[in-house]
Amino acid sequence: MTSTTAPAPARAIPPDDAAPPARRPRRKLTAYWLLLPGIAWLVVFFAVPMVYQGSTSLQTGSLEQGFKLTWHFATYWDALGEYKWHFVRSFSYAAIATVLCLAIGYPLAYTIAFKASKRWRNVILILVIAPFFTSFLIRTLAWKTILSDGGPVVGALNALHVLDLTGAVGLTSGDRVLATPLAVVCGLTYNFLPFMILPLYTSLERIDPRLHEAAGDLYARPFTTFRKVTFPISLPGVVAGTLLTFIPASGDYINAQLLGSPSEQMVGNGIQKQFLNVLDYPTAAALSFILMALILGMVTVYMRKAGTEELV
């Protein structure tokens, strides 16, 4: 008789979860090591300067005698009282520029996403990004030439009596545009418009065209399709674009410096003046912290009202 032996059972390969305990800590440490460069960057270039600025805002003294940490919290109240109208102008100009960027950018982003062919889509996107290849300062100086008193833009606005309407609401003064709130808003709108268009385009481009076809099959009119389908789905892009426009516009000072007058200066101009001209570092640091706190508060409220946490 020949004896037969049963085949040995196949050796099961342990899954990743069944890996030896010694390997698991190594994998976790690898993830933390990958985060280390980003954390180090934030600590060195964000956390440390924030702590230093916070300490500076609570100091007293002068540049000649030196500054000492005396926990002088009254600097915040004094700075807010002296520059309250600068804050009002900053947020007002930034809000108007954000609304204008949304009104201009949404139709353009919609056209790029749904109406333009693939070749023209790339061309238009390049034209949107093209201003970034030029210095921010040069672009603002160009607007100073465009809005000059003897230029064709001001002449056309006068001929159409547009300046009469803008003068009635306090955006312009007389027959000129430079050194008025309108010039500052125009500069902010132009310089930050790409920050609105790109998130909007990214959000709209992700919408499945079949949703529009389905809405048409249900006899929805184009405006109803936009109101019920397109705009709600694109809300993450609207939220991202408005934040990317409003936040830097609130702290901008170049447009107000070059296109406005002393009566149109924003809080960024006050911070620059305190840091570089008056050399009152505690007041400048306090203004910076007040600006950050106000923007953070408004952004938090806005995000809760918008009802979305997805930013694209």
Beta strands, then each sheet from edge to edge (+ up, - down):
strand 1: 59-62
strand 2: 66-69
sheet 1: 1+ 2-
end
